[in-house]
Amino acid sequence: MPAPAFAKVREEVRKVLAAAVFFSAGFCLILVADRLITRGSGVELASFFRALVGGLIVAKLLLIVDLFPFVHAFPDTPLVHNIVWKSSLYIAASLVFTYLEPFTEHLFRGLGLSAAHSLALQKFTLPRTWAIEIWLAMLLVVFVTIRELARVVGEDEMKRMFFGSKDKGSKDKPASTRVRRAA
């Protein structure tokens, strides 16, 4: 594999892994909250494995959606425009997926279009489904906010801001990052 192609594949894998870790951790937290709320109610819940796989699926879907040119409609506007726009697109896509998942499941089980639609709509309107969608919307907004900030500030600067400089003795750090001590 040529060096430029390998670098491109490595960059794509890095992007997928970062998003997958974020969403897998978020989905596991949603699962824990869901289990705490529904304990003893007899409601069947997903497993942690499904939460991890869900994180991988969402990460890959976000990267695929990002390939569409209309997703990047406001590159030179204040961050809030991009955050609201992209979060809205991702939340809309998650709502469509939330409906289509049970719809296709029932359709492949041999139910007709009408029955599959009716059952999918019934699941879609459950309070538990909306609680999960609210959690997912929050995760998406946080993810998009961090990613847009990294796009503007630069990934290296974000790493330095969160994890510090590799050169701890560097005196050329911006004043905003130095620890101020009370006199």
Residue pairs with C-beta under 8 A, 6 or more apart in sequence:
1 9
12 63
15 63
16 56
16 59
16 60
16 63
17 59
18 59
19 55
19 58
19 59
19 62
19 63
19 143
20 55
20 56
20 58
20 59
20 60
21 55
22 55
22 59
22 139
22 143
23 54
23 55
23 58
23 59
23 139
23 143
24 51
24 52
24 54
24 55
24 56
25 55
26 55
26 135
26 136
26 139
27 51
27 52
27 54
27 55
27 58
28 48
28 51
28 52
29 135
30 51
30 132
30 135
30 136
31 45
31 46
31 48
31 51
33 135
34 45
34 128
34 131
34 132
35 45
37 131
38 45
38 128
43 128
46 54
58 94
61 93
61 97
62 90
62 143
65 71
65 89
65 90
65 93
66 72
71 85
71 86
71 89
72 82
73 85
74 81
74 82
74 85
75 82
79 145
79 148
79 149
79 152
82 144
82 148
83 141
83 144
83 145
83 148
86 144
86 148
87 137
87 140
87 141
87 144
90 140
90 144
91 133
91 136
91 137
91 140
94 133
94 136
94 137
94 140
95 133
98 124
98 129
98 133
99 120
99 121
99 124
100 120
101 120
102 116
102 119
102 120
102 123
102 124
103 116
103 117
103 119
103 120
104 116
106 115
106 116
106 119
106 120
107 113
107 116
111 119
123 129
146 158
149 158
150 158
153 161
160 177
161 177
165 173
